[in-house]
Amino acid sequence: MTLTLSEIKQLPKVQLHDHLDGGVRPQTIVDLARQQQITLPSTNADELARWFYQESTAKDLQRCLAAFAISCSVMQTEAALERVAYEMIEDMFNDNVRYIETRFCPYLHRAQGLSDQQIIDSVIRGLERGREEFKVEFGVLICGIRNFADEINLQMAELACLNIGKGVVGFDFAGADLGFPLANQTKTLQLLKRHNIPLTTHAGEAANLTAIIEALDCGATRIGHACNFYNDMSNPELISATKQRILEQKIHIEINLSSNLGTGVVKSLSAHPVKLFLDQGFSIALNTDDRLMFNNTLSEEYFMFMNHYQLDLAAFKQMNQSAMRASFASAEIKSKILHDLA
Ligand SMILES: [Zn+2]
């Protein structure tokens, strides 16, 4: 028997793919914009929430990016970054998420002159305060952006190297995968490799299998999205070889259902390869991607998927345990959370 939404809410969960700037509370944006005299599309939190959802699900990348520009615009001071990070942990607690990997790109928070280290320190301060109060464990992923120059992403990678083990657990390449191959990011990738920084990468979201293979070649042990895995069936041998590689190397796929449906890269839940991934033995788990943009919670993501395919508690536990095993957390935190998930 499958689980109800309230049953899923009560179960401990793990979330690996959630953007800090994509999960700000609407009321917080209103408050922070007022303090900083920033103009918003609406100063009513409910209306603003609807605006974010509409812009992000209009199947128009430019409108979605403009929405991110608004959430980032209020996250330019130490106090604002700390507050957003703290509230994110509280939101995870309220959804019974026990371990969260939150990700953001410090470069996008420099507008008012904060240094990259001040930006990271502010976020980690908020996360630590949240952990203290809500007992939710966290790890930070520093994002490079695929459509930024290698030189800028290299600065983000340097930050990851400086802060690894001090709250930062890894690196992600976010942004547009289509048209922005990792081949453009050689210096950044070399530095990450030299310092053994755990790597996840958005790939196969708008681009197809080639981007996923490229991410694996670059050393990513997790792939964000991968929803276009089967889009191009012209080379079945390549698909089959990549499947084999993902299974053998235990690559984890960070699934983002509402996000993929919202941005239109996948037409319907039935058309999404998530169930196929699960059936063929891939390590997968669900994620929210951007809770502000897609108006979702992790429990709602699991409910949508499990209800559609009538999946049971065993499948739920398997996905959350897979996420924890694939996380970049320390061995100590991994074993503690896996114990909670059992
Ligand atoms: Zn993402």
py3Dmol code that shows the C-alpha trace and the ligand (Angstrom):
import py3Dmol

protein = """\
ATOM      1  CA  MET A   1       0.000   0.000   0.000  1.00  0.00           C
ATOM      2  CA  THR A   2       1.253   3.443  -0.849  1.00  0.00           C
ATOM      3  CA  LEU A   3       1.666   6.235   1.687  1.00  0.00           C
ATOM      4  CA  THR A   4      -0.499   9.282   2.354  1.00  0.00           C
ATOM      5  CA  LEU A   5       0.977  12.786   2.308  1.00  0.00           C
ATOM      6  CA  SER A   6       0.747  13.057   6.086  1.00  0.00           C
ATOM      7  CA  GLU A   7       2.495   9.690   6.533  1.00  0.00           C
ATOM      8  CA  ILE A   8       5.291  10.846   4.220  1.00  0.00           C
ATOM      9  CA  LYS A   9       5.553  14.117   6.136  1.00  0.00           C
ATOM     10  CA  GLN A  10       6.137  12.216   9.364  1.00  0.00           C
ATOM     11  CA  LEU A  11       8.902  10.026   7.936  1.00  0.00           C
ATOM     12  CA  PRO A  12      12.546  11.146   8.124  1.00  0.00           C
ATOM     13  CA  LYS A  13      13.878  12.309   4.765  1.00  0.00           C
ATOM     14  CA  VAL A  14      17.053  13.415   2.994  1.00  0.00           C
ATOM     15  CA  GLN A  15      17.331  16.205   0.443  1.00  0.00           C
ATOM     16  CA  LEU A  16      20.400  16.691  -1.750  1.00  0.00           C
ATOM     17  CA  HIS A  17      19.256  19.177  -4.383  1.00  0.00           C
ATOM     18  CA  ASP A  18      17.773  22.417  -3.062  1.00  0.00           C
ATOM     19  CA  HIS A  19      18.974  25.888  -4.107  1.00  0.00           C
ATOM     20  CA  LEU A  20      19.235  28.393  -1.268  1.00  0.00           C
ATOM     21  CA  ASP A  21      18.195  31.299  -3.522  1.00  0.00           C
ATOM     22  CA  GLY A  22      15.350  29.191  -4.950  1.00  0.00           C
ATOM     23  CA  GLY A  23      13.825  28.417  -1.583  1.00  0.00           C
ATOM     24  CA  VAL A  24      13.454  31.783   0.157  1.00  0.00           C
ATOM     25  CA  ARG A  25      10.139  32.305   1.949  1.00  0.00           C
ATOM     26  CA  PRO A  26       7.931  34.862   0.133  1.00  0.00           C
ATOM     27  CA  GLN A  27       7.346  36.808   3.370  1.00  0.00           C
ATOM     28  CA  THR A  28      11.100  36.972   3.937  1.00  0.00           C
ATOM     29  CA  ILE A  29      11.601  38.461   0.474  1.00  0.00           C
ATOM     30  CA  VAL A  30       8.951  41.075   1.292  1.00  0.00           C
ATOM     31  CA  ASP A  31      10.630  41.897   4.648  1.00  0.00           C
ATOM     32  CA  LEU A  32      14.169  42.028   3.259  1.00  0.00           C
ATOM     33  CA  ALA A  33      13.121  44.108   0.235  1.00  0.00           C
ATOM     34  CA  ARG A  34      11.402  46.614   2.515  1.00  0.00           C
ATOM     35  CA  GLN A  35      14.528  46.938   4.686  1.00  0.00           C
ATOM     36  CA  GLN A  36      16.745  47.410   1.630  1.00  0.00           C
ATOM     37  CA  GLN A  37      14.317  49.546  -0.426  1.00  0.00           C
ATOM     38  CA  ILE A  38      14.145  47.022  -3.237  1.00  0.00           C
ATOM     39  CA  THR A  39      11.133  47.092  -5.545  1.00  0.00           C
ATOM     40  CA  LEU A  40       9.217  43.809  -5.903  1.00  0.00           C
ATOM     41  CA  PRO A  41       6.503  42.639  -8.344  1.00  0.00           C
ATOM     42  CA  SER A  42       4.227  42.589  -5.269  1.00  0.00           C
ATOM     43  CA  THR A  43       4.673  43.410  -1.589  1.00  0.00           C
ATOM     44  CA  ASN A  44       1.975  40.946  -0.585  1.00  0.00           C
ATOM     45  CA  ALA A  45       3.609  37.590   0.272  1.00  0.00           C
ATOM     46  CA  ASP A  46       0.795  35.452  -1.202  1.00  0.00           C
ATOM     47  CA  GLU A  47       0.720  37.444  -4.423  1.00  0.00           C
ATOM     48  CA  LEU A  48       4.490  37.348  -4.614  1.00  0.00           C
ATOM     49  CA  ALA A  49       4.455  33.557  -4.159  1.00  0.00           C
ATOM     50  CA  ARG A  50       2.007  33.267  -7.048  1.00  0.00           C
ATOM     51  CA  TRP A  51       4.208  35.545  -9.179  1.00  0.00           C
ATOM     52  CA  PHE A  52       7.288  33.364  -8.580  1.00  0.00           C
ATOM     53  CA  TYR A  53       5.357  30.217  -9.433  1.00  0.00           C
ATOM     54  CA  GLN A  54       3.897  31.730 -12.613  1.00  0.00           C
ATOM     55  CA  GLU A  55       7.238  33.061 -13.831  1.00  0.00           C
ATOM     56  CA  SER A  56       9.061  29.814 -13.105  1.00  0.00           C
ATOM     57  CA  THR A  57       6.488  27.530 -14.711  1.00  0.00           C
ATOM     58  CA  ALA A  58       5.857  29.645 -17.816  1.00  0.00           C
ATOM     59  CA  LYS A  59       8.180  27.310 -19.770  1.00  0.00           C
ATOM     60  CA  ASP A  60      10.342  30.322 -20.528  1.00  0.00           C
ATOM     61  CA  LEU A  61      13.896  30.176 -19.189  1.00  0.00           C
ATOM     62  CA  GLN A  62      14.371  33.961 -19.311  1.00  0.00           C
ATOM     63  CA  ARG A  63      11.335  34.544 -17.087  1.00  0.00           C
ATOM     64  CA  CYS A  64      12.540  31.866 -14.684  1.00  0.00           C
ATOM     65  CA  LEU A  65      16.002  33.479 -14.494  1.00  0.00           C
ATOM     66  CA  ALA A  66      14.413  36.886 -13.900  1.00  0.00           C
ATOM     67  CA  ALA A  67      12.616  35.369 -10.901  1.00  0.00           C
ATOM     68  CA  PHE A  68      15.964  34.195  -9.498  1.00  0.00           C
ATOM     69  CA  ALA A  69      17.329  37.726  -9.960  1.00  0.00           C
ATOM     70  CA  ILE A  70      14.578  38.947  -7.599  1.00  0.00           C
ATOM     71  CA  SER A  71      15.293  36.382  -4.854  1.00  0.00           C
ATOM     72  CA  CYS A  72      19.044  37.023  -5.149  1.00  0.00           C
ATOM     73  CA  SER A  73      18.529  40.796  -5.023  1.00  0.00           C
ATOM     74  CA  VAL A  74      17.416  40.622  -1.373  1.00  0.00           C
ATOM     75  CA  MET A  75      20.269  38.240  -0.396  1.00  0.00           C
ATOM     76  CA  GLN A  76      23.119  40.759  -0.533  1.00  0.00           C
ATOM     77  CA  THR A  77      23.819  41.489   3.152  1.00  0.00           C
ATOM     78  CA  GLU A  78      25.231  39.314   5.909  1.00  0.00           C
ATOM     79  CA  ALA A  79      22.022  39.536   7.935  1.00  0.00           C
ATOM     80  CA  ALA A  80      19.842  38.628   4.930  1.00  0.00           C
ATOM     81  CA  LEU A  81      21.977  35.611   3.992  1.00  0.00           C
ATOM     82  CA  GLU A  82      22.025  34.376   7.568  1.00  0.00           C
ATOM     83  CA  ARG A  83      18.267  34.723   7.899  1.00  0.00           C
ATOM     84  CA  VAL A  84      17.515  32.898   4.645  1.00  0.00           C
ATOM     85  CA  ALA A  85      19.871  30.041   5.603  1.00  0.00           C
ATOM     86  CA  TYR A  86      18.406  29.728   9.102  1.00  0.00           C
ATOM     87  CA  GLU A  87      14.833  29.702   7.798  1.00  0.00           C
ATOM     88  CA  MET A  88      15.717  27.079   5.208  1.00  0.00           C
ATOM     89  CA  ILE A  89      16.778  24.752   8.034  1.00  0.00           C
ATOM     90  CA  GLU A  90      13.541  25.508   9.881  1.00  0.00           C
ATOM     91  CA  ASP A  91      11.566  24.676   6.712  1.00  0.00           C
ATOM     92  CA  MET A  92      13.432  21.352   6.468  1.00  0.00           C
ATOM     93  CA  PHE A  93      12.636  20.627  10.109  1.00  0.00           C
ATOM     94  CA  ASN A  94       8.950  21.325   9.477  1.00  0.00           C
ATOM     95  CA  ASP A  95       9.005  18.765   6.642  1.00  0.00           C
ATOM     96  CA  ASN A  96      11.024  16.257   8.688  1.00  0.00           C
ATOM     97  CA  VAL A  97      14.111  16.456   6.477  1.00  0.00           C
ATOM     98  CA  ARG A  98      17.027  15.214   8.615  1.00  0.00           C
ATOM     99  CA  TYR A  99      19.891  16.045   6.261  1.00  0.00           C
ATOM    100  CA  ILE A 100      19.963  18.776   3.631  1.00  0.00           C
ATOM    101  CA  GLU A 101      22.574  19.750   1.093  1.00  0.00           C
ATOM    102  CA  THR A 102      21.897  23.351   0.196  1.00  0.00           C
ATOM    103  CA  ARG A 103      23.606  24.976  -2.777  1.00  0.00           C
ATOM    104  CA  PHE A 104      24.296  28.498  -3.956  1.00  0.00           C
ATOM    105  CA  CYS A 105      26.774  30.542  -5.970  1.00  0.00           C
ATOM    106  CA  PRO A 106      28.540  33.211  -3.857  1.00  0.00           C
ATOM    107  CA  TYR A 107      29.264  35.234  -7.018  1.00  0.00           C
ATOM    108  CA  LEU A 108      25.548  36.102  -7.192  1.00  0.00           C
ATOM    109  CA  HIS A 109      25.659  37.733  -3.741  1.00  0.00           C
ATOM    110  CA  ARG A 110      28.463  40.231  -4.308  1.00  0.00           C
ATOM    111  CA  ALA A 111      26.236  43.131  -5.467  1.00  0.00           C
ATOM    112  CA  GLN A 112      26.587  45.166  -2.270  1.00  0.00           C
ATOM    113  CA  GLY A 113      30.270  44.559  -1.815  1.00  0.00           C
ATOM    114  CA  LEU A 114      30.393  41.497   0.452  1.00  0.00           C
ATOM    115  CA  SER A 115      33.476  39.355   0.000  1.00  0.00           C
ATOM    116  CA  ASP A 116      32.971  35.739  -1.021  1.00  0.00           C
ATOM    117  CA  GLN A 117      34.170  34.601   2.390  1.00  0.00           C
ATOM    118  CA  GLN A 118      31.720  36.945   4.161  1.00  0.00           C
ATOM    119  CA  ILE A 119      28.966  35.473   2.007  1.00  0.00           C
ATOM    120  CA  ILE A 120      29.871  31.890   2.906  1.00  0.00           C
ATOM    121  CA  ASP A 121      30.378  32.698   6.576  1.00  0.00           C
ATOM    122  CA  SER A 122      26.957  34.393   6.782  1.00  0.00           C
ATOM    123  CA  VAL A 123      25.198  31.420   5.214  1.00  0.00           C
ATOM    124  CA  ILE A 124      27.014  28.938   7.446  1.00  0.00           C
ATOM    125  CA  ARG A 125      26.211  31.029  10.516  1.00  0.00           C
ATOM    126  CA  GLY A 126      22.512  30.775   9.673  1.00  0.00           C
ATOM    127  CA  LEU A 127      22.761  27.050   8.969  1.00  0.00           C
ATOM    128  CA  GLU A 128      24.608  26.364  12.227  1.00  0.00           C
ATOM    129  CA  ARG A 129      22.080  28.379  14.211  1.00  0.00           C
ATOM    130  CA  GLY A 130      19.338  26.337  12.530  1.00  0.00           C
ATOM    131  CA  ARG A 131      21.099  23.046  13.257  1.00  0.00           C
ATOM    132  CA  GLU A 132      21.500  24.023  16.892  1.00  0.00           C
ATOM    133  CA  GLU A 133      17.794  24.706  17.224  1.00  0.00           C
ATOM    134  CA  PHE A 134      16.219  22.121  14.910  1.00  0.00           C
ATOM    135  CA  LYS A 135      18.796  19.302  14.880  1.00  0.00           C
ATOM    136  CA  VAL A 136      18.808  19.176  11.069  1.00  0.00           C
ATOM    137  CA  GLU A 137      22.239  18.277   9.672  1.00  0.00           C
ATOM    138  CA  PHE A 138      23.475  20.138   6.604  1.00  0.00           C
ATOM    139  CA  GLY A 139      26.203  20.368   3.993  1.00  0.00           C
ATOM    140  CA  VAL A 140      26.868  23.268   1.615  1.00  0.00           C
ATOM    141  CA  LEU A 141      27.577  22.879  -2.090  1.00  0.00           C
ATOM    142  CA  ILE A 142      29.259  25.828  -3.758  1.00  0.00           C
ATOM    143  CA  CYS A 143      27.868  26.353  -7.248  1.00  0.00           C
ATOM    144  CA  GLY A 144      29.725  27.274 -10.358  1.00  0.00           C
ATOM    145  CA  ILE A 145      27.438  28.418 -13.156  1.00  0.00           C
ATOM    146  CA  ARG A 146      27.807  26.703 -16.519  1.00  0.00           C
ATOM    147  CA  ASN A 147      27.129  29.894 -18.439  1.00  0.00           C
ATOM    148  CA  PHE A 148      29.791  31.856 -16.488  1.00  0.00           C
ATOM    149  CA  ALA A 149      33.396  32.106 -17.618  1.00  0.00           C
ATOM    150  CA  ASP A 150      35.873  29.525 -16.340  1.00  0.00           C
ATOM    151  CA  GLU A 151      37.741  32.332 -14.505  1.00  0.00           C
ATOM    152  CA  ILE A 152      34.694  33.182 -12.388  1.00  0.00           C
ATOM    153  CA  ASN A 153      33.888  29.553 -11.624  1.00  0.00           C
ATOM    154  CA  LEU A 154      37.537  29.036 -10.722  1.00  0.00           C
ATOM    155  CA  GLN A 155      37.072  31.619  -7.959  1.00  0.00           C
ATOM    156  CA  MET A 156      34.067  29.636  -6.725  1.00  0.00           C
ATOM    157  CA  ALA A 157      36.134  26.433  -6.796  1.00  0.00           C
ATOM    158  CA  GLU A 158      38.899  28.145  -4.801  1.00  0.00           C
ATOM    159  CA  LEU A 159      36.289  29.056  -2.199  1.00  0.00           C
ATOM    160  CA  ALA A 160      35.113  25.463  -2.055  1.00  0.00           C
ATOM    161  CA  CYS A 161      38.714  24.327  -1.492  1.00  0.00           C
ATOM    162  CA  LEU A 162      39.213  26.873   1.300  1.00  0.00           C
ATOM    163  CA  ASN A 163      35.992  25.935   3.076  1.00  0.00           C
ATOM    164  CA  ILE A 164      35.798  22.200   2.529  1.00  0.00           C
ATOM    165  CA  GLY A 165      35.199  20.430   5.818  1.00  0.00           C
ATOM    166  CA  LYS A 166      34.020  23.703   7.401  1.00  0.00           C
ATOM    167  CA  GLY A 167      30.407  23.379   6.350  1.00  0.00           C
ATOM    168  CA  VAL A 168      31.159  23.079   2.641  1.00  0.00           C
ATOM    169  CA  VAL A 169      31.012  19.486   1.390  1.00  0.00           C
ATOM    170  CA  GLY A 170      31.260  19.764  -2.375  1.00  0.00           C
ATOM    171  CA  PHE A 171      30.778  21.605  -5.649  1.00  0.00           C
ATOM    172  CA  ASP A 172      28.010  21.785  -8.244  1.00  0.00           C
ATOM    173  CA  PHE A 173      27.788  23.148 -11.753  1.00  0.00           C
ATOM    174  CA  ALA A 174      24.356  24.774 -12.035  1.00  0.00           C
ATOM    175  CA  GLY A 175      22.824  26.930 -14.748  1.00  0.00           C
ATOM    176  CA  ALA A 176      22.010  26.095 -18.347  1.00  0.00           C
ATOM    177  CA  ASP A 177      23.434  22.757 -19.468  1.00  0.00           C
ATOM    178  CA  LEU A 178      22.311  23.143 -23.071  1.00  0.00           C
ATOM    179  CA  GLY A 179      24.935  25.062 -25.018  1.00  0.00           C
ATOM    180  CA  PHE A 180      27.320  25.377 -22.048  1.00  0.00           C
ATOM    181  CA  PRO A 181      29.461  22.231 -21.919  1.00  0.00           C
ATOM    182  CA  LEU A 182      31.847  21.546 -19.052  1.00  0.00           C
ATOM    183  CA  ALA A 183      34.584  21.552 -21.678  1.00  0.00           C
ATOM    184  CA  ASN A 184      34.502  25.359 -21.166  1.00  0.00           C
ATOM    185  CA  GLN A 185      35.451  24.913 -17.490  1.00  0.00           C
ATOM    186  CA  THR A 186      38.847  23.244 -17.610  1.00  0.00           C
ATOM    187  CA  LYS A 187      40.684  25.354 -14.994  1.00  0.00           C
ATOM    188  CA  THR A 188      37.810  25.025 -12.530  1.00  0.00           C
ATOM    189  CA  LEU A 189      37.590  21.279 -13.048  1.00  0.00           C
ATOM    190  CA  GLN A 190      41.337  20.816 -12.684  1.00  0.00           C
ATOM    191  CA  LEU A 191      41.383  22.637  -9.355  1.00  0.00           C
ATOM    192  CA  LEU A 192      38.426  20.631  -8.040  1.00  0.00           C
ATOM    193  CA  LYS A 193      40.116  17.426  -9.073  1.00  0.00           C
ATOM    194  CA  ARG A 194      43.453  18.374  -7.554  1.00  0.00           C
ATOM    195  CA  HIS A 195      41.753  18.975  -4.212  1.00  0.00           C
ATOM    196  CA  ASN A 196      39.417  15.955  -4.444  1.00  0.00           C
ATOM    197  CA  ILE A 197      36.326  18.129  -4.042  1.00  0.00           C
ATOM    198  CA  PRO A 198      33.184  15.959  -4.359  1.00  0.00           C
ATOM    199  CA  LEU A 199      31.311  16.972  -7.500  1.00  0.00           C
ATOM    200  CA  THR A 200      27.684  16.940  -8.578  1.00  0.00           C
ATOM    201  CA  THR A 201      26.533  18.521 -11.803  1.00  0.00           C
ATOM    202  CA  HIS A 202      23.280  19.670 -13.369  1.00  0.00           C
ATOM    203  CA  ALA A 203      23.217  17.651 -16.586  1.00  0.00           C
ATOM    204  CA  GLY A 204      20.634  16.196 -18.936  1.00  0.00           C
ATOM    205  CA  GLU A 205      18.080  18.799 -17.908  1.00  0.00           C
ATOM    206  CA  ALA A 206      17.743  20.734 -21.161  1.00  0.00           C
ATOM    207  CA  ALA A 207      20.697  19.018 -22.840  1.00  0.00           C
ATOM    208  CA  ASN A 208      20.647  15.287 -23.590  1.00  0.00           C
ATOM    209  CA  LEU A 209      22.723  12.207 -22.784  1.00  0.00           C
ATOM    210  CA  THR A 210      25.952  13.780 -24.071  1.00  0.00           C
ATOM    211  CA  ALA A 211      25.894  16.254 -21.159  1.00  0.00           C
ATOM    212  CA  ILE A 212      25.418  13.400 -18.672  1.00  0.00           C
ATOM    213  CA  ILE A 213      28.360  11.475 -20.121  1.00  0.00           C
ATOM    214  CA  GLU A 214      30.477  14.624 -20.056  1.00  0.00           C
ATOM    215  CA  ALA A 215      29.623  15.138 -16.354  1.00  0.00           C
ATOM    216  CA  LEU A 216      30.688  11.547 -15.581  1.00  0.00           C
ATOM    217  CA  ASP A 217      33.906  12.059 -17.546  1.00  0.00           C
ATOM    218  CA  CYS A 218      34.582  15.144 -15.407  1.00  0.00           C
ATOM    219  CA  GLY A 219      34.331  13.101 -12.214  1.00  0.00           C
ATOM    220  CA  ALA A 220      30.789  13.888 -11.052  1.00  0.00           C
ATOM    221  CA  THR A 221      29.503  11.172  -8.717  1.00  0.00           C
ATOM    222  CA  ARG A 222      26.002  12.632  -8.759  1.00  0.00           C
ATOM    223  CA  ILE A 223      23.936  14.066 -11.580  1.00  0.00           C
ATOM    224  CA  GLY A 224      21.208  16.660 -11.066  1.00  0.00           C
ATOM    225  CA  HIS A 225      18.097  16.033 -13.229  1.00  0.00           C
ATOM    226  CA  ALA A 226      19.250  13.608 -16.001  1.00  0.00           C
ATOM    227  CA  CYS A 227      15.631  13.689 -17.157  1.00  0.00           C
ATOM    228  CA  ASN A 228      16.688  13.738 -20.818  1.00  0.00           C
ATOM    229  CA  PHE A 229      18.570  10.454 -20.456  1.00  0.00           C
ATOM    230  CA  TYR A 230      16.399   8.691 -23.050  1.00  0.00           C
ATOM    231  CA  ASN A 231      15.504  11.676 -25.237  1.00  0.00           C
ATOM    232  CA  ASP A 232      17.773  10.774 -28.101  1.00  0.00           C
ATOM    233  CA  MET A 233      17.289   7.093 -28.953  1.00  0.00           C
ATOM    234  CA  SER A 234      19.510   7.260 -32.049  1.00  0.00           C
ATOM    235  CA  ASN A 235      22.385   5.519 -30.267  1.00  0.00           C
ATOM    236  CA  PRO A 236      21.013   2.675 -28.107  1.00  0.00           C
ATOM    237  CA  GLU A 237      24.503   1.259 -27.495  1.00  0.00           C
ATOM    238  CA  LEU A 238      25.597   4.540 -25.919  1.00  0.00           C
ATOM    239  CA  ILE A 239      22.516   4.593 -23.683  1.00  0.00           C
ATOM    240  CA  SER A 240      23.158   1.031 -22.625  1.00  0.00           C
ATOM    241  CA  ALA A 241      26.866   1.672 -21.921  1.00  0.00           C
ATOM    242  CA  THR A 242      26.007   4.756 -19.858  1.00  0.00           C
ATOM    243  CA  LYS A 243      23.412   2.803 -17.871  1.00  0.00           C
ATOM    244  CA  GLN A 244      26.055   0.223 -17.106  1.00  0.00           C
ATOM    245  CA  ARG A 245      28.515   2.892 -16.077  1.00  0.00           C
ATOM    246  CA  ILE A 246      25.997   4.552 -13.723  1.00  0.00           C
ATOM    247  CA  LEU A 247      25.239   1.194 -12.093  1.00  0.00           C
ATOM    248  CA  GLU A 248      28.869   0.121 -11.753  1.00  0.00           C
ATOM    249  CA  GLN A 249      30.096   3.462 -10.427  1.00  0.00           C
ATOM    250  CA  LYS A 250      27.001   3.846  -8.195  1.00  0.00           C
ATOM    251  CA  ILE A 251      26.289   7.297  -9.628  1.00  0.00           C
ATOM    252  CA  HIS A 252      23.354   8.926  -7.862  1.00  0.00           C
ATOM    253  CA  ILE A 253      20.649  10.821  -9.768  1.00  0.00           C
ATOM    254  CA  GLU A 254      19.085  13.823  -8.030  1.00  0.00           C
ATOM    255  CA  ILE A 255      15.522  13.827  -9.392  1.00  0.00           C
ATOM    256  CA  ASN A 256      13.507  17.069  -9.513  1.00  0.00           C
ATOM    257  CA  LEU A 257       9.980  16.251 -10.683  1.00  0.00           C
ATOM    258  CA  SER A 258       8.043  19.492 -10.087  1.00  0.00           C
ATOM    259  CA  SER A 259      10.929  21.472 -11.486  1.00  0.00           C
ATOM    260  CA  ASN A 260      11.084  19.416 -14.689  1.00  0.00           C
ATOM    261  CA  LEU A 261       7.322  19.601 -15.151  1.00  0.00           C
ATOM    262  CA  GLY A 262       7.268  23.314 -14.319  1.00  0.00           C
ATOM    263  CA  THR A 263      10.002  24.335 -16.724  1.00  0.00           C
ATOM    264  CA  GLY A 264       8.521  22.027 -19.358  1.00  0.00           C
ATOM    265  CA  VAL A 265      11.616  19.895 -19.996  1.00  0.00           C
ATOM    266  CA  VAL A 266       9.389  16.872 -19.257  1.00  0.00           C
ATOM    267  CA  LYS A 267       5.784  16.905 -20.435  1.00  0.00           C
ATOM    268  CA  SER A 268       4.142  14.709 -17.770  1.00  0.00           C
ATOM    269  CA  LEU A 269       4.993  12.558 -14.786  1.00  0.00           C
ATOM    270  CA  SER A 270       4.423   9.417 -16.862  1.00  0.00           C
ATOM    271  CA  ALA A 271       6.892  10.707 -19.460  1.00  0.00           C
ATOM    272  CA  HIS A 272       9.598  11.244 -16.804  1.00  0.00           C
ATOM    273  CA  PRO A 273      12.264   8.495 -16.668  1.00  0.00           C
ATOM    274  CA  VAL A 274      12.277   8.457 -12.834  1.00  0.00           C
ATOM    275  CA  LYS A 275      10.364   5.159 -12.547  1.00  0.00           C
ATOM    276  CA  LEU A 276      12.548   3.552 -15.187  1.00  0.00           C
ATOM    277  CA  PHE A 277      15.652   4.691 -13.286  1.00  0.00           C
ATOM    278  CA  LEU A 278      14.298   3.121 -10.122  1.00  0.00           C
ATOM    279  CA  ASP A 279      13.346  -0.135 -11.849  1.00  0.00           C
ATOM    280  CA  GLN A 280      16.729  -0.520 -13.503  1.00  0.00           C
ATOM    281  CA  GLY A 281      18.468  -0.199 -10.148  1.00  0.00           C
ATOM    282  CA  PHE A 282      19.840   3.352 -10.322  1.00  0.00           C
ATOM    283  CA  SER A 283      20.536   5.125  -7.046  1.00  0.00           C
ATOM    284  CA  ILE A 284      17.904   7.892  -7.158  1.00  0.00           C
ATOM    285  CA  ALA A 285      15.998  10.132  -4.764  1.00  0.00           C
ATOM    286  CA  LEU A 286      13.598  13.032  -5.094  1.00  0.00           C
ATOM    287  CA  ASN A 287      14.306  16.708  -4.476  1.00  0.00           C
ATOM    288  CA  THR A 288      12.551  20.072  -4.539  1.00  0.00           C
ATOM    289  CA  ASP A 289      15.144  22.047  -6.579  1.00  0.00           C
ATOM    290  CA  ASP A 290      13.529  25.444  -5.883  1.00  0.00           C
ATOM    291  CA  ARG A 291      10.718  25.516  -3.339  1.00  0.00           C
ATOM    292  CA  LEU A 292       9.924  29.176  -3.937  1.00  0.00           C
ATOM    293  CA  MET A 293       9.729  28.754  -7.712  1.00  0.00           C
ATOM    294  CA  PHE A 294       7.818  25.467  -7.785  1.00  0.00           C
ATOM    295  CA  ASN A 295       5.781  25.885  -4.589  1.00  0.00           C
ATOM    296  CA  ASN A 296       6.654  22.407  -3.328  1.00  0.00           C
ATOM    297  CA  THR A 297       7.974  20.485  -0.343  1.00  0.00           C
ATOM    298  CA  LEU A 298       9.996  17.269  -0.345  1.00  0.00           C
ATOM    299  CA  SER A 299       7.036  15.394   1.151  1.00  0.00           C
ATOM    300  CA  GLU A 300       4.839  16.613  -1.706  1.00  0.00           C
ATOM    301  CA  GLU A 301       7.408  15.436  -4.250  1.00  0.00           C
ATOM    302  CA  TYR A 302       7.420  11.949  -2.725  1.00  0.00           C
ATOM    303  CA  PHE A 303       3.642  11.892  -2.471  1.00  0.00           C
ATOM    304  CA  MET A 304       3.199  12.861  -6.134  1.00  0.00           C
ATOM    305  CA  PHE A 305       5.592  10.135  -7.316  1.00  0.00           C
ATOM    306  CA  MET A 306       4.568   7.380  -4.926  1.00  0.00           C
ATOM    307  CA  ASN A 307       0.860   7.961  -5.372  1.00  0.00           C
ATOM    308  CA  HIS A 308       1.200   7.927  -9.167  1.00  0.00           C
ATOM    309  CA  TYR A 309       3.026   4.590  -9.175  1.00  0.00           C
ATOM    310  CA  GLN A 310       1.510   3.175  -5.953  1.00  0.00           C
ATOM    311  CA  LEU A 311       4.929   2.706  -4.368  1.00  0.00           C
ATOM    312  CA  ASP A 312       5.280   1.446  -0.811  1.00  0.00           C
ATOM    313  CA  LEU A 313       7.271   2.305   2.300  1.00  0.00           C
ATOM    314  CA  ALA A 314      10.156   0.070   1.228  1.00  0.00           C
ATOM    315  CA  ALA A 315      10.620   2.109  -1.967  1.00  0.00           C
ATOM    316  CA  PHE A 316      10.468   5.334   0.046  1.00  0.00           C
ATOM    317  CA  LYS A 317      13.145   4.133   2.443  1.00  0.00           C
ATOM    318  CA  GLN A 318      15.304   2.858  -0.362  1.00  0.00           C
ATOM    319  CA  MET A 319      15.327   6.266  -2.090  1.00  0.00           C
ATOM    320  CA  ASN A 320      16.102   8.206   1.077  1.00  0.00           C
ATOM    321  CA  GLN A 321      18.844   5.780   2.078  1.00  0.00           C
ATOM    322  CA  SER A 322      20.296   6.040  -1.444  1.00  0.00           C
ATOM    323  CA  ALA A 323      20.360   9.825  -1.087  1.00  0.00           C
ATOM    324  CA  MET A 324      22.139   9.632   2.252  1.00  0.00           C
ATOM    325  CA  ARG A 325      24.726   7.165   0.966  1.00  0.00           C
ATOM    326  CA  ALA A 326      25.360   9.439  -2.040  1.00  0.00           C
ATOM    327  CA  SER A 327      25.565  12.568   0.096  1.00  0.00           C
ATOM    328  CA  PHE A 328      28.884  14.318   0.637  1.00  0.00           C
ATOM    329  CA  ALA A 329      28.457  14.207   4.426  1.00  0.00           C
ATOM    330  CA  SER A 330      31.134  12.842   6.775  1.00  0.00           C
ATOM    331  CA  ALA A 331      31.059   9.127   7.583  1.00  0.00           C
ATOM    332  CA  GLU A 332      29.874   9.973  11.079  1.00  0.00           C
ATOM    333  CA  ILE A 333      26.843  12.005   9.919  1.00  0.00           C
ATOM    334  CA  LYS A 334      26.062   9.441   7.223  1.00  0.00           C
ATOM    335  CA  SER A 335      25.869   6.585   9.690  1.00  0.00           C
ATOM    336  CA  LYS A 336      23.849   8.656  12.162  1.00  0.00           C
ATOM    337  CA  ILE A 337      21.246   9.675   9.554  1.00  0.00           C
ATOM    338  CA  LEU A 338      21.143   6.212   7.947  1.00  0.00           C
ATOM    339  CA  HIS A 339      20.316   4.864  11.370  1.00  0.00           C
ATOM    340  CA  ASP A 340      17.385   7.315  11.615  1.00  0.00           C
ATOM    341  CA  LEU A 341      16.172   6.290   8.147  1.00  0.00           C
ATOM    342  CA  ALA A 342      16.211   2.541   8.791  1.00  0.00           C
TER     343      ALA A 342
END
"""
ligand_1 = """\
1
ZN
Zn 18.941 22.653 -9.537
"""
view = py3Dmol.view(width=600, height=400)
view.addModel(protein, "pdb")
view.setStyle({"model": 0}, {"cartoon": {"style": "trace"}})
view.addModel(ligand_1, "xyz")
view.setStyle({"model": 1}, {"stick": {}})
view.zoomTo()
view.show()
